[in-house]
């Protein structure tokens, strides 16, 4: 049996675990409902590690102490991801040669819903508040990404240009580096990199860090240098399947997280943002031959 709640919490730190921590992680993830009733000594004997190693591990995955850990896992033991029976987490749930077109459609849809459920589960009110605080204090928002992440960056630029903020999107890496030299304290830079290990993205963050600008990173790698360079980081968890790499499967989650930020921003400065949308719609309406009457 798999403890899905602990699995998701631990995957936030998956790339940064020692061999001992990985043993503890495997034990927790495949634990039964009696885990919350075990003492620290019993767990240490089961795993064959020291009690201090377990204590430090539960601190690493976000708990204030061992009792906090036991209370939380007891409360969340029955947690199940949405559509877990078709969440593409095992080979049997992946697309097979025998699947019909409608089977494939259902599995893709349910895999997307599963990814969204994972993304929202760890988007806390505190994190959301911290990210929004950076945005609210900015005058210009910049959206940078490379490869597949550039698509998410461009979509975010397309959304946020409707707000009261000045917005900027640059596709070329060298131009991103050049522009970074002009950033000031009222600039907020979004950097998208699912691996968090793309050399260009990390180097871009390093150069931006030399300026007074703020960095918000969106990545799937909580242990990356990109996260350490960011003022705030949103971690997006996802699963890889046969035809959809992890970065592709996570795209819907990144877009949704940016939708959440956009909607909060629009609500925060309601009057100014409504006026901004009106001006944009008026301008775009000039591209239509019959903008206000769609009947022949």
Phi and psi in degrees as GROMACS dihedral restraints (atoms count N, CA, C in turn):
[ dihedral_restraints ]
;  ai    aj    ak    al  type     phi  dphi    fc
    3     4     5     6     1  -108.3    20    10
    4     5     6     7     1   132.8    20    10
    6     7     8     9     1   -87.8    20    10
    7     8     9    10     1    96.7    20    10
    9    10    11    12     1   -67.0    20    10
   10    11    12    13     1   -32.4    20    10
   12    13    14    15     1   -64.8    20    10
   13    14    15    16     1   -49.5    20    10
   15    16    17    18     1   -68.2    20    10
   16    17    18    19     1   -34.1    20    10
   18    19    20    21     1   -58.2    20    10
   19    20    21    22     1   -45.5    20    10
   21    22    23    24     1   -68.6    20    10
   22    23    24    25     1   -39.7    20    10
   24    25    26    27     1   -64.1    20    10
   25    26    27    28     1   -42.4    20    10
   27    28    29    30     1   -71.4    20    10
   28    29    30    31     1   -33.1    20    10
   30    31    32    33     1   -64.9    20    10
   31    32    33    34     1   -19.5    20    10
   33    34    35    36     1   -64.2    20    10
   34    35    36    37     1   -25.4    20    10
   36    37    38    39     1  -114.2    20    10
   37    38    39    40     1    10.2    20    10
   39    40    41    42     1   -56.2    20    10
   40    41    42    43     1   -38.7    20    10
   42    43    44    45     1   -77.8    20    10
   43    44    45    46     1    -2.3    20    10
   45    46    47    48     1  -128.4    20    10
   46    47    48    49     1    35.4    20    10
   48    49    50    51     1  -105.9    20    10
   49    50    51    52     1   138.9    20    10
   51    52    53    54     1   -78.6    20    10
   52    53    54    55     1   173.6    20    10
   54    55    56    57     1   -60.4    20    10
   55    56    57    58     1   -42.7    20    10
   57    58    59    60     1   -64.3    20    10
   58    59    60    61     1   -43.2    20    10
   60    61    62    63     1   -65.4    20    10
   61    62    63    64     1   -34.0    20    10
   63    64    65    66     1   -66.2    20    10
   64    65    66    67     1   -36.5    20    10
   66    67    68    69     1   -62.6    20    10
   67    68    69    70     1   -43.3    20    10
   69    70    71    72     1   -65.0    20    10
   70    71    72    73     1   -42.0    20    10
   72    73    74    75     1   -60.7    20    10
   73    74    75    76     1   -46.2    20    10
   75    76    77    78     1   -60.7    20    10
   76    77    78    79     1   -40.4    20    10
   78    79    80    81     1   -63.3    20    10
   79    80    81    82     1   -45.8    20    10
   81    82    83    84     1   -64.7    20    10
   82    83    84    85     1   -45.1    20    10
   84    85    86    87     1   -64.4    20    10
   85    86    87    88     1   -33.9    20    10
   87    88    89    90     1  -104.9    20    10
   88    89    90    91     1    27.2    20    10
   90    91    92    93     1   -83.4    20    10
   91    92    93    94     1   162.6    20    10
   93    94    95    96     1   -99.8    20    10
   94    95    96    97     1  -172.6    20    10
   96    97    98    99     1   -69.1    20    10
   97    98    99   100     1    -9.8    20    10
   99   100   101   102     1   -88.8    20    10
  100   101   102   103     1    -0.4    20    10
  102   103   104   105     1   -57.2    20    10
  103   104   105   106     1   -42.0    20    10
  105   106   107   108     1   -67.7    20    10
  106   107   108   109     1   -13.7    20    10
  108   109   110   111     1   -95.0    20    10
  109   110   111   112     1    -8.2    20    10
  111   112   113   114     1   -82.2    20    10
  112   113   114   115     1   148.4    20    10
  114   115   116   117     1   -82.9    20    10
  115   116   117   118     1   166.5    20    10
  117   118   119   120     1   -61.0    20    10
  118   119   120   121     1   -38.9    20    10
  120   121   122   123     1   -65.2    20    10
  121   122   123   124     1   -42.2    20    10
  123   124   125   126     1   -63.6    20    10
  124   125   126   127     1   -41.8    20    10
  126   127   128   129     1   -63.8    20    10
  127   128   129   130     1   -43.0    20    10
  129   130   131   132     1   -61.5    20    10
  130   131   132   133     1   -40.4    20    10
  132   133   134   135     1   -66.8    20    10
  133   134   135   136     1   -39.9    20    10
  135   136   137   138     1   -63.2    20    10
  136   137   138   139     1   -42.5    20    10
  138   139   140   141     1   -88.5    20    10
  139   140   141   142     1   -20.2    20    10
  141   142   143   144     1    67.0    20    10
  142   143   144   145     1    46.5    20    10
  144   145   146   147     1  -133.4    20    10
  145   146   147   148     1   171.5    20    10
  147   148   149   150     1   -77.0    20    10
  148   149   150   151     1   156.3    20    10
  150   151   152   153     1   -63.4    20    10
  151   152   153   154     1   -36.8    20    10
  153   154   155   156     1   -65.3    20    10
  154   155   156   157     1   -32.0    20    10
  156   157   158   159     1   -64.9    20    10
  157   158   159   160     1   -41.5    20    10
  159   160   161   162     1   -66.4    20    10
  160   161   162   163     1   -44.0    20    10
  162   163   164   165     1   -60.0    20    10
  163   164   165   166     1   -45.2    20    10
  165   166   167   168     1   -65.9    20    10
  166   167   168   169     1   -33.5    20    10
  168   169   170   171     1   -66.9    20    10
  169   170   171   172     1   -44.8    20    10
  171   172   173   174     1   -65.9    20    10
  172   173   174   175     1   -30.4    20    10
  174   175   176   177     1   -67.6    20    10
  175   176   177   178     1   -38.2    20    10
  177   178   179   180     1   -64.9    20    10
  178   179   180   181     1   -34.0    20    10
  180   181   182   183     1   -92.2    20    10
  181   182   183   184     1    14.6    20    10
  183   184   185   186     1   109.1    20    10
  184   185   186   187     1     8.2    20    10
  186   187   188   189     1   -99.1    20    10
  187   188   189   190     1   151.8    20    10
  189   190   191   192     1   -77.2    20    10
  190   191   192   193     1   -20.6    20    10
  192   193   194   195     1  -178.5    20    10
  193   194   195   196     1  -177.4    20    10
  195   196   197   198     1   -66.8    20    10
  196   197   198   199     1   -39.6    20    10
  198   199   200   201     1   -66.7    20    10
  199   200   201   202     1   -39.2    20    10
  201   202   203   204     1   -60.0    20    10
  202   203   204   205     1   -41.1    20    10
  204   205   206   207     1   -61.0    20    10
  205   206   207   208     1   -48.6    20    10
  207   208   209   210     1   -64.6    20    10
  208   209   210   211     1   -40.7    20    10
  210   211   212   213     1   -64.6    20    10
  211   212   213   214     1   -43.2    20    10
  213   214   215   216     1   -67.4    20    10
  214   215   216   217     1   -43.6    20    10
  216   217   218   219     1   -71.8    20    10
  217   218   219   220     1   -29.0    20    10
  219   220   221   222     1   -66.5    20    10
  220   221   222   223     1   -39.0    20    10
  222   223   224   225     1   -71.0    20    10
  223   224   225   226     1   -32.3    20    10
  225   226   227   228     1  -109.5    20    10
  226   227   228   229     1    13.2    20    10
  228   229   230   231     1   -60.4    20    10
  229   230   231   232     1   -35.2    20    10
  231   232   233   234     1   -84.6    20    10
  232   233   234   235     1     6.1    20    10
  234   235   236   237     1   -61.0    20    10
  235   236   237   238     1   132.5    20    10
  237   238   239   240     1  -132.0    20    10
  238   239   240   241     1   130.1    20    10
  240   241   242   243     1   -61.5    20    10
  241   242   243   244     1   149.1    20    10
  243   244   245   246     1   -57.8    20    10
  244   245   246   247     1   134.6    20    10
  246   247   248   249     1    55.7    20    10
  247   248   249   250     1    39.3    20    10
  249   250   251   252     1   -59.7    20    10
  250   251   252   253     1   -28.2    20    10
  252   253   254   255     1   -70.2    20    10
  253   254   255   256     1   -14.1    20    10
  255   256   257   258     1  -134.4    20    10
  256   257   258   259     1    43.9    20    10
  258   259   260   261     1   -95.9    20    10
  259   260   261   262     1    10.9    20    10
  261   262   263   264     1    61.4    20    10
  262   263   264   265     1    27.4    20    10
  264   265   266   267     1   -90.7    20    10
  265   266   267   268     1   -12.6    20    10
  267   268   269   270     1  -128.3    20    10
  268   269   270   271     1   162.2    20    10
  270   271   272   273     1   -58.8    20    10
  271   272   273   274     1   -36.5    20    10
  273   274   275   276     1   -68.6    20    10
  274   275   276   277     1   -22.0    20    10
  276   277   278   279     1   -90.8    20    10
  277   278   279   280     1   -10.0    20    10
  279   280   281   282     1   -76.3    20    10
  280   281   282   283     1   168.8    20    10
  282   283   284   285     1   -68.0    20    10
  283   284   285   286     1   134.1    20    10
  285   286   287   288     1  -117.6    20    10
  286   287   288   289     1   162.4    20    10
  288   289   290   291     1   -60.7    20    10
  289   290   291   292     1   -21.9    20    10
  291   292   293   294     1   -87.9    20    10
  292   293   294   295     1    -6.1    20    10
  294   295   296   297     1   -69.4    20    10
  295   296   297   298     1   139.6    20    10
  297   298   299   300     1   -81.1    20    10
  298   299   300   301     1   171.7    20    10
  300   301   302   303     1   -62.7    20    10
  301   302   303   304     1   -35.1    20    10
  303   304   305   306     1   -74.2    20    10
  304   305   306   307     1   -31.5    20    10
  306   307   308   309     1   -62.1    20    10
  307   308   309   310     1   -43.9    20    10
  309   310   311   312     1   -63.6    20    10
  310   311   312   313     1   -42.6    20    10
  312   313   314   315     1   -59.4    20    10
  313   314   315   316     1   -44.8    20    10
  315   316   317   318     1   -65.8    20    10
  316   317   318   319     1   -40.4    20    10
  318   319   320   321     1   -68.2    20    10
  319   320   321   322     1   -38.8    20    10
  321   322   323   324     1   -64.6    20    10
  322   323   324   325     1   -45.2    20    10
  324   325   326   327     1   -61.5    20    10
  325   326   327   328     1   -46.4    20    10
  327   328   329   330     1   -71.0    20    10
  328   329   330   331     1   -31.7    20    10
  330   331   332   333     1   -65.3    20    10
  331   332   333   334     1   -38.5    20    10
  333   334   335   336     1   -64.6    20    10
  334   335   336   337     1   -41.6    20    10
  336   337   338   339     1   -64.0    20    10
  337   338   339   340     1   -40.6    20    10
  339   340   341   342     1   -61.1    20    10
  340   341   342   343     1   -44.2    20    10
  342   343   344   345     1   -61.6    20    10
  343   344   345   346     1   -41.1    20    10
  345   346   347   348     1   -64.6    20    10
  346   347   348   349     1   -40.5    20    10
  348   349   350   351     1   -61.9    20    10
  349   350   351   352     1   -40.3    20    10
  351   352   353   354     1   -63.9    20    10
  352   353   354   355     1   -43.4    20    10
  354   355   356   357     1   -63.1    20    10
  355   356   357   358     1   -44.9    20    10
  357   358   359   360     1   -72.1    20    10
  358   359   360   361     1   -29.7    20    10
  360   361   362   363     1   -60.2    20    10
  361   362   363   364     1   -32.2    20    10
  363   364   365   366     1  -111.6    20    10
  364   365   366   367     1    13.5    20    10
  366   367   368   369     1   -91.0    20    10
  367   368   369   370     1    90.5    20    10
  369   370   371   372     1   -80.3    20    10
  370   371   372   373     1   162.6    20    10
  372   373   374   375     1   -63.7    20    10
  373   374   375   376     1   -37.5    20    10
  375   376   377   378     1   -63.9    20    10
  376   377   378   379     1   -47.5    20    10
  378   379   380   381     1   -62.1    20    10
  379   380   381   382     1   -46.2    20    10
  381   382   383   384     1   -59.9    20    10
  382   383   384   385     1   -42.8    20    10
  384   385   386   387     1   -62.9    20    10
  385   386   387   388     1   -40.9    20    10
  387   388   389   390     1   -65.4    20    10
  388   389   390   391     1   -42.5    20    10
  390   391   392   393     1   -65.6    20    10
  391   392   393   394     1   -45.4    20    10
  393   394   395   396     1   -64.4    20    10
  394   395   396   397     1   -34.4    20    10
  396   397   398   399     1   -60.8    20    10
  397   398   399   400     1   -40.1    20    10
  399   400   401   402     1   -64.7    20    10
  400   401   402   403     1   -44.1    20    10
  402   403   404   405     1   -62.9    20    10
  403   404   405   406     1   -45.2    20    10
  405   406   407   408     1   -62.1    20    10
  406   407   408   409     1   -30.1    20    10
  408   409   410   411     1   -88.4    20    10
  409   410   411   412     1    -1.1    20    10
  411   412   413   414     1   -92.8    20    10
  412   413   414   415     1   161.5    20    10
  414   415   416   417     1  -108.4    20    10
  415   416   417   418     1   -31.5    20    10
  417   418   419   420     1  -130.0    20    10
  418   419   420   421     1   135.7    20    10
  420   421   422   423     1  -110.6    20    10
  421   422   423   424     1   132.2    20    10
  423   424   425   426     1  -117.9    20    10
  424   425   426   427     1   141.6    20    10
  426   427   428   429     1  -126.5    20    10
  427   428   429   430     1   110.7    20    10
  429   430   431   432     1  -123.8    20    10
  430   431   432   433     1   136.5    20    10
  432   433   434   435     1  -162.4    20    10
  433   434   435   436     1   161.9    20    10
  435   436   437   438     1  -125.6    20    10
  436   437   438   439     1   151.1    20    10
  438   439   440   441     1    61.8    20    10
  439   440   441   442     1  -132.2    20    10
  441   442   443   444     1   -62.4    20    10
  442   443   444   445     1   -30.3    20    10
  444   445   446   447     1   -68.6    20    10
  445   446   447   448     1   -22.4    20    10
  447   448   449   450     1   -67.1    20    10
  448   449   450   451     1   -27.7    20    10
  450   451   452   453     1   -67.5    20    10
  451   452   453   454     1   -43.2    20    10
  453   454   455   456     1   -65.8    20    10
  454   455   456   457     1   -39.6    20    10
  456   457   458   459     1   -62.2    20    10
  457   458   459   460     1   -43.1    20    10
  459   460   461   462     1   -67.6    20    10
  460   461   462   463     1   -40.1    20    10
  462   463   464   465     1   -62.3    20    10
  463   464   465   466     1   -39.2    20    10
  465   466   467   468     1   -65.8    20    10
  466   467   468   469     1   -41.8    20    10
  468   469   470   471     1   -59.0    20    10
  469   470   471   472     1   -43.7    20    10
  471   472   473   474     1   -61.0    20    10
  472   473   474   475     1   -36.3    20    10
  474   475   476   477     1   -72.4    20    10
  475   476   477   478     1   -53.6    20    10
  477   478   479   480     1   -73.0    20    10
  478   479   480   481     1   -14.1    20    10
  480   481   482   483     1   -66.0    20    10
  481   482   483   484     1   -15.9    20    10
  483   484   485   486     1   -78.5    20    10
  484   485   486   487     1   -13.8    20    10
  486   487   488   489     1   -83.5    20    10
  487   488   489   490     1  -178.8    20    10
  489   490   491   492     1   -73.4    20    10
  490   491   492   493     1   -12.3    20    10
  492   493   494   495     1   -81.1    20    10
  493   494   495   496     1   149.1    20    10
  495   496   497   498     1   -71.6    20    10
  496   497   498   499     1   139.9    20    10
  498   499   500   501     1  -129.1    20    10
  499   500   501   502     1   151.0    20    10
  501   502   503   504     1  -141.8    20    10
  502   503   504   505     1   136.5    20    10
  504   505   506   507     1  -135.5    20    10
  505   506   507   508     1   128.0    20    10
  507   508   509   510     1  -126.9    20    10
  508   509   510   511     1   126.5    20    10
  510   511   512   513     1   -82.4    20    10
  511   512   513   514     1   -41.5    20    10
  513   514   515   516     1   -80.2    20    10
  514   515   516   517     1   133.3    20    10
  516   517   518   519     1   -63.0    20    10
  517   518   519   520     1   -45.4    20    10
  519   520   521   522     1   -63.5    20    10
  520   521   522   523     1   -37.0    20    10
  522   523   524   525     1   -69.4    20    10
  523   524   525   526     1   -33.5    20    10
  525   526   527   528     1   -61.1    20    10
  526   527   528   529     1   -45.3    20    10
  528   529   530   531     1   -62.7    20    10
  529   530   531   532     1   -41.9    20    10
  531   532   533   534     1   -64.2    20    10
  532   533   534   535     1   -42.4    20    10
  534   535   536   537     1   -67.8    20    10
  535   536   537   538     1   -30.6    20    10
  537   538   539   540     1   -58.8    20    10
  538   539   540   541     1   -25.7    20    10
  540   541   542   543     1   -69.3    20    10
  541   542   543   544     1   -15.9    20    10
  543   544   545   546     1   -98.9    20    10
  544   545   546   547     1     1.5    20    10
  546   547   548   549     1   -73.7    20    10
  547   548   549   550     1   144.8    20    10
  549   550   551   552     1  -126.0    20    10
  550   551   552   553     1  -175.6    20    10
  552   553   554   555     1   -67.8    20    10
  553   554   555   556     1   -20.2    20    10
  555   556   557   558     1   -97.4    20    10
  556   557   558   559     1    18.2    20    10
  558   559   560   561     1  -102.6    20    10
  559   560   561   562     1   138.9    20    10
  561   562   563   564     1  -122.3    20    10
  562   563   564   565     1   123.3    20    10
  564   565   566   567     1  -112.0    20    10
  565   566   567   568     1   122.7    20    10
  567   568   569   570     1   -92.6    20    10
  568   569   570   571     1   126.4    20    10
  570   571   572   573     1  -117.4    20    10
  571   572   573   574     1   123.1    20    10
  573   574   575   576     1  -106.2    20    10
  574   575   576   577     1   124.1    20    10
  576   577   578   579     1  -158.4    20    10
  577   578   579   580     1   106.9    20    10
  579   580   581   582     1   -65.0    20    10
  580   581   582   583     1   -40.9    20    10
  582   583   584   585     1   -73.1    20    10
  583   584   585   586     1   -29.0    20    10
  585   586   587   588     1    70.0    20    10
  586   587   588   589     1     6.8    20    10
  588   589   590   591     1  -122.2    20    10
  589   590   591   592     1     2.3    20    10
  591   592   593   594     1   -62.0    20    10
  592   593   594   595     1   122.9    20    10
  594   595   596   597     1   -56.7    20    10
  595   596   597   598     1   -40.8    20    10
  597   598   599   600     1   -64.7    20    10
  598   599   600   601     1   -43.3    20    10
  600   601   602   603     1   -65.8    20    10
  601   602   603   604     1   -41.9    20    10
  603   604   605   606     1   -65.0    20    10
  604   605   606   607     1   -43.0    20    10
  606   607   608   609     1   -64.9    20    10
  607   608   609   610     1   -39.1    20    10
  609   610   611   612     1   -59.8    20    10
  610   611   612   613     1   -43.7    20    10
  612   613   614   615     1   -62.9    20    10
  613   614   615   616     1   -38.7    20    10
  615   616   617   618     1   -60.2    20    10
  616   617   618   619     1   -43.6    20    10
  618   619   620   621     1   -70.0    20    10
  619   620   621   622     1   -39.0    20    10
  621   622   623   624     1   -66.5    20    10
  622   623   624   625     1   -32.8    20    10
  624   625   626   627     1   -62.8    20    10
  625   626   627   628     1   -21.0    20    10
  627   628   629   630     1   -76.5    20    10
  628   629   630   631     1   -10.5    20    10
  630   631   632   633     1  -104.8    20    10
  631   632   633   634     1   171.8    20    10
  633   634   635   636     1   -78.9    20    10
  634   635   636   637     1    -2.1    20    10
  636   637   638   639     1   -66.9    20    10
  637   638   639   640     1   155.4    20    10
  639   640   641   642     1   -97.2    20    10
  640   641   642   643     1   145.8    20    10
  642   643   644   645     1  -116.8    20    10
  643   644   645   646     1   129.5    20    10
  645   646   647   648     1  -115.2    20    10
  646   647   648   649     1   117.0    20    10
  648   649   650   651     1  -101.2    20    10
  649   650   651   652     1   139.2    20    10
  651   652   653   654     1  -120.7    20    10
  652   653   654   655     1   116.8    20    10
  654   655   656   657     1  -153.3    20    10
  655   656   657   658     1   165.1    20    10
  657   658   659   660     1  -101.2    20    10
  658   659   660   661     1     5.0    20    10
  660   661   662   663     1  -120.3    20    10
  661   662   663   664     1    97.3    20    10
  663   664   665   666     1   -69.9    20    10
  664   665   666   667     1   -19.5    20    10
  666   667   668   669     1   -97.6    20    10
  667   668   669   670     1    12.3    20    10
  669   670   671   672     1   -81.4    20    10
  670   671   672   673     1   160.7    20    10
  672   673   674   675     1   -64.6    20    10
  673   674   675   676     1   -31.5    20    10
  675   676   677   678     1   -56.8    20    10
  676   677   678   679     1   -41.6    20    10
  678   679   680   681     1   -65.6    20    10
  679   680   681   682     1   -41.0    20    10
  681   682   683   684     1   -67.2    20    10
  682   683   684   685     1   -25.7    20    10
  684   685   686   687     1   -84.3    20    10
  685   686   687   688     1   -21.0    20    10
  687   688   689   690     1   -79.2    20    10
  688   689   690   691     1   150.0    20    10
  690   691   692   693     1   -74.3    20    10
  691   692   693   694     1   -34.6    20    10
  693   694   695   696     1  -144.6    20    10
  694   695   696   697     1   146.3    20    10
  696   697   698   699     1  -134.5    20    10
  697   698   699   700     1   135.5    20    10
  699   700   701   702     1  -108.1    20    10
  700   701   702   703     1   120.4    20    10
  702   703   704   705     1   -94.5    20    10
  703   704   705   706     1   126.6    20    10
  705   706   707   708     1  -111.0    20    10
  706   707   708   709     1   114.4    20    10
  708   709   710   711     1   -92.5    20    10
  709   710   711   712     1   144.9    20    10
  711   712   713   714     1  -158.2    20    10
  712   713   714   715     1   173.7    20    10
  714   715   716   717     1  -120.2    20    10
  715   716   717   718     1   145.8    20    10
  717   718   719   720     1   -93.5    20    10
  718   719   720   721     1   140.3    20    10
  720   721   722   723     1  -124.1    20    10
  721   722   723   724     1  -179.1    20    10
  723   724   725   726     1   -58.9    20    10
  724   725   726   727     1   -48.3    20    10
  726   727   728   729     1  -101.3    20    10
  727   728   729   730     1    -8.8    20    10
  729   730   731   732     1  -123.7    20    10
  730   731   732   733     1   110.3    20    10
  732   733   734   735     1   -63.4    20    10
  733   734   735   736     1   165.4    20    10
  735   736   737   738     1   -59.8    20    10
  736   737   738   739     1   -37.8    20    10
  738   739   740   741     1   -67.5    20    10
  739   740   741   742     1   -35.6    20    10
  741   742   743   744     1   -70.9    20    10
  742   743   744   745     1   -42.6    20    10
  744   745   746   747     1   -64.7    20    10
  745   746   747   748     1   -26.7    20    10
  747   748   749   750     1   -85.1    20    10
  748   749   750   751     1   -12.5    20    10
  750   751   752   753     1   -55.0    20    10
  751   752   753   754     1   -43.9    20    10
  753   754   755   756     1   -63.0    20    10
  754   755   756   757     1   -32.4    20    10
  756   757   758   759     1   -70.6    20    10
  757   758   759   760     1   -43.0    20    10
  759   760   761   762     1   -61.6    20    10
  760   761   762   763     1   -44.5    20    10
  762   763   764   765     1   -61.2    20    10
  763   764   765   766     1   -38.7    20    10
  765   766   767   768     1   -70.9    20    10
  766   767   768   769     1   -40.4    20    10
  768   769   770   771     1   -59.5    20    10
  769   770   771   772     1   -42.6    20    10
  771   772   773   774     1   -68.5    20    10
  772   773   774   775     1   -32.2    20    10
  774   775   776   777     1   -61.4    20    10
  775   776   777   778     1   -41.5    20    10
  777   778   779   780     1   -63.2    20    10
  778   779   780   781     1   -45.4    20    10
  780   781   782   783     1   -64.2    20    10
  781   782   783   784     1   -44.0    20    10
  783   784   785   786     1   -59.8    20    10
  784   785   786   787     1   -46.1    20    10
  786   787   788   789     1   -65.0    20    10
  787   788   789   790     1   -39.4    20    10
  789   790   791   792     1   -63.8    20    10
  790   791   792   793     1   -41.5    20    10
  792   793   794   795     1   -64.1    20    10
  793   794   795   796     1   -43.3    20    10
  795   796   797   798     1   -62.4    20    10
  796   797   798   799     1   -39.5    20    10
  798   799   800   801     1   -69.6    20    10
  799   800   801   802     1   -35.8    20    10
  801   802   803   804     1   -66.1    20    10
  802   803   804   805     1   -43.5    20    10
  804   805   806   807     1  -114.5    20    10
  805   806   807   808     1    60.7    20    10
  807   808   809   810     1   -55.6    20    10
  808   809   810   811     1   -55.0    20    10
  810   811   812   813     1   -63.2    20    10
  811   812   813   814     1   -45.6    20    10
  813   814   815   816     1   -65.1    20    10
  814   815   816   817     1   -39.3    20    10
  816   817   818   819     1   -72.9    20    10
  817   818   819   820     1   -35.5    20    10
  819   820   821   822     1   -63.4    20    10
  820   821   822   823     1   -40.4    20    10
  822   823   824   825     1   -64.6    20    10
  823   824   825   826     1   -39.2    20    10
  825   826   827   828     1   -63.0    20    10
  826   827   828   829     1   -44.5    20    10
  828   829   830   831     1   -61.8    20    10
  829   830   831   832     1   -41.5    20    10
  831   832   833   834     1   -60.9    20    10
  832   833   834   835     1   -44.0    20    10
  834   835   836   837     1   -63.7    20    10
  835   836   837   838     1   -41.1    20    10
  837   838   839   840     1   -64.7    20    10
  838   839   840   841     1   -44.3    20    10
  840   841   842   843     1   -63.3    20    10
  841   842   843   844     1   -39.2    20    10
  843   844   845   846     1   -63.0    20    10
  844   845   846   847     1   -42.2    20    10
  846   847   848   849     1   -66.3    20    10
  847   848   849   850     1   -44.7    20    10
  849   850   851   852     1   -66.3    20    10
  850   851   852   853     1   -30.3    20    10
  852   853   854   855     1   -62.8    20    10
  853   854   855   856     1   -21.9    20    10
  855   856   857   858     1   -71.6    20    10
  856   857   858   859     1   -11.7    20    10
  858   859   860   861     1   -84.5    20    10
  859   860   861   862     1    -9.7    20    10
  861   862   863   864     1   -98.2    20    10
  862   863   864   865     1   140.4    20    10
  864   865   866   867     1   -71.1    20    10
  865   866   867   868     1   -26.4    20    10
  867   868   869   870     1  -139.3    20    10
  868   869   870   871     1    69.8    20    10
  870   871   872   873     1   -63.8    20    10
  871   872   873   874     1   -31.0    20    10
  873   874   875   876     1  -111.3    20    10
  874   875   876   877     1     4.4    20    10
  876   877   878   879     1  -144.8    20    10
  877   878   879   880     1   107.6    20    10
  879   880   881   882     1   -93.6    20    10
  880   881   882   883     1     1.6    20    10
  882   883   884   885     1   -85.2    20    10
  883   884   885   886     1   147.5    20    10
